[in-house]
């Protein structure tokens, strides 16, 4: 279906109304002083990167719960990292366009959402009392490059990938009563507001892809495969394993070889991968990166 500027404006107006009607202020809507609940998990037990491995079997129940708290904070940290990248790309996108348009006003609204989300993820990590699981130096610099050159298919496709895999993990977690209320509330806020961001990115990607030429699609495929690989590899920082006495290199190797974790990655990415294939942004030589990251 051909999409027009009116379609874009209509969607943006609807998203702007929804933002007014249903948005959160994490500083007010989360009780940051509430005590953590003994015996609950950071994420659902079966979503731990070591679940089902020999290393997992060697951990006590308390150590397993501790690991999942560190893992949820690691996932939040890579989400925060990418949200800062996204805010810069959206600002660059809005800089060149007419701010009177609802489409651009929603881009600015999304930036405000992402700013609150970044603070929320940071406060959650602080509340759980875990280290800052920041991406490695190389990953950090790759993010700096991507936020500078990412545009068009790579920008909207990369945004979709990161937002949709987090969305799927968080939707499951926020409904699981074995998970800490803090994690569940953070996830609920993020899922509610990210649904609008996903709609915005999906529709814009569907509009621009029919106008891209072969070279633009090839560049988009490559950059998107790169960001997907980097994000998937960095969801769980190796240092989380040290929290339960496991050498980070040993833990990382076990997680990457773990069929349960590989299946979690494919499950989390499945909906997004299907859409990106429809948009001709997955395929060809770059699909190897998706497979190496256990995303397809």
N, C-alpha and C positions, 0 to 999 in steps of 0.2 A: 504494500500500500504506500503510495506517495504521501509524504508528510509535508505540510506547508508551514509557513511562519505563523499562521493563525493557530494551527495545531500546537505549536510550541508555546505560544502566548496563553492559549487556553489551559494547557497543562500547568504552566508556571503560575497562573492565577489560582488554580485549584490548590497547588502545593503551598502557595503563600497563605491562603485561607486556612489550610490544615495546620500550618505552622503556628498561626495565631491561636487556633482552637485547641491544639494538643502539643504543647512543648513543655519541657521540664527545666528547672533550675537546680542542678545537682547540689549546690551549696545549701538549698532549702529543702529539697525533696528527699534527700538521703540523710539519715541520722548517723553522722560520722562518729558520734560518741557511743553508739549502741555497742554493747559487748558482743564479741564473736561467740558463736554457739559451739560448745564442746561437742565433738563427735561428728561434725559435719565436714563436707568436702569443699575444696575450692572450685572444682568442676565435677561432673559426673565421673564416678570411678572408672568406668570403661573407656573414657576419653583420655585417660592419662597416656602419655607417649610410651611408657614402659609396661602398661597393662598386658598381662599374659606372658611376660618374659621371665627368665630365670631370676633376673635382678628384682623384678616385682615380687616374686615368690619369696625372696630373701628379706623383704622389708616387713616390719611390723605394721599393724593397722594404723598406728599413729604416724609412722613414717610415710605411709602411703598418702594419708590425708595431708600431711605437711607438703609432700611433693606436689600434690594437685593445687595447693595454694600458690606455690611458687610458679607452677605452670600457667595458671590463669593470669598471674601478674606479668609473666613473660609474653603471653599472647596480647595482653592489653598494651604492653610496651611497644610491640611491633605495630600494633594498631595506632598508637599515639605517634610513632615515627612516621607512618604513612599519612596520617591525618595532617601533620605539619607540612608534608610534601604537597598534599592535595590542596591545602589552603593557599599555598604559594602559586600552584598552577591555576586555581580558580581566580585568584587576584589578577594574575597575568591575563587570563581569559577575559575577565570583566574590564580590565584596563583599556582594551581596544574596542569596546562595544558601547552601545547607547544605553546609559543607565536608566532611561525612562521606560525601557522595555521590562515587562514582568519577568521575562526569561533571565535577565541580568540581575534584577532585584532578588530573584530566588537564588542565584549563584551567591550573592552577598549574604543572604539568609543562611545558606548552607555553610558558608565560612564561619558565621557566628555559632551555628550548631557545633561544628567541628572544634572550634575553640573551647566550648564548654565540655565537649567530650574528652578532649585532651587533658584538661584540668581534672575531670572526673577520674580518668584512668590513673593519672598521677596520684591523686588523693587515695584511690583504692590501694595502690601499691604501698603508699606511705602507711595507710591504716593497717594493712596486713604485716607491716614491719619487715618486708623483704628487700633485698638489694635492687638497685636500678639495673634491670636486665637490658641495657641499651644495646642496639646492634653493634657489631664489630666495626673497627675502623674502616675496612673496605666497604662493608655494606652501607655504612654511614655516608661514605663519599659517593657510592653509586646512587644513593638517594639524592644527594646534592646535584649529581648529573641529571638524573631523571626529571627532577622538578624544573630544571632549566630547559631541557629539550623536549619533555613530554607535552604533546598537544594532540588534538584530533582523536583518531582511533586509539592511540596509546594512552592518552589522558583518560578518556572516558572508559576504555576497556580495563585499564589498570585499576581505576576507581571501583568499577563493578566487581572485579575479582576480589579485591581486599574486603570490600564492604559485604559482599555476599557470602564469603566463607566465614567471616566473623558472625554474620547474621544467623547462619545455620547452626553454628556452634552455640551461640548465645540463646537462640530460641529454645533449643533443647534444655540448656542449663537453667534458664529462668523458670522452667516448669517443674524442675526436679527438686523435691523437698529434702533430698539428702545434701543439697548444696547450701552453703552459707547464705543467709539472707542478704548480706552485703553484695556478694557476687550476683545474686538473682536480681536485686534492684538496679544495680549498674547495668546489667544486661537488658532489663526491661526498658530502661530509658534509652539505651543505645538502639535497640531493635525498633522501638516506636519511631524515633527520629530518622534512623537510617533507612527506613522503608521509603521515605520521601526522596532521600538522596539516590537510592537505587532506581526509583521510577524516573527521576530526572536524567540520570546517566544512561539508562537503558533506552529511553526515547530519543535522546540526543544522538547516541551511537547509531541507532536505526535510521536516523535522518541523514547522518553524514556519510555512512558507508556507501550508499549508491552513487555518491559523487566522488569517491576516491578512485584513483587510477591504480594500475598494477604496482607501481613503485611505492606509492603511499601505503597500499595494503601490506606490501612486503616489510616496509619499515615498521608499520604498526604491529604486525605479527611478531617481529623480532623483539621489539621493545616490550611488548606485552608478555611474551614468553620469558624474557629476562626478569621482569618484575615479579611474575608468578613464581618462578623458580626461587628467587631471592627471598620472597616473603614466606614461601612454604618451608624453606630450609631454616628460616629464622623465627618461626613461630615459637619454638621451644629453644631457649638459650641453653647452651651446654652447662653453664654454671648452676642451673637449677638442681642438677643432680648432686652437687656438693652439699645441698641442704640436708640430704639424707645419707651422707657419707659415701657417695658413689663418685668415683673419679669422672670429671666432666667428659673426657674423651671416651671413656668406656660407656658411659650412659648415652652419649650421642650416637655411638656406633650401634648400640643395642636398639635404640629407638628407630633409627633409619632402617634397620633390618627387621623391625617388628611388623608382622602382617597386620596386627590390630591397628597400629598407628597408620600404616599405609592405607588401610581401608577407611580410617577416619578422614584422612586427607582427601581421598577420592569422594567420599560421601559429602564432605563439606563443600567441595568444589563442583559437584555434579550439576546442579541447577545452572550455575554460572557458565560452566563449560558448554552445556547444551546451547545456551543463548549465543555465546561467542562463536561457536561453530556455525550457527545460523548466519552470523554476520561475517563469516569468512575470515575470522581472525585467529583461528586455530587450524593448523594443517601445514603440509609441506615439511621442510627440514626442521623448522623450529618446534615441531611437535615433540621432537626428542627431549627437549627441555621439560615439557609438561610431563612426559613419561618418567624422566629421571627424578622429578619432584613428587612422583606418585599422585599426580592430579588427574590423570586419565588412565 
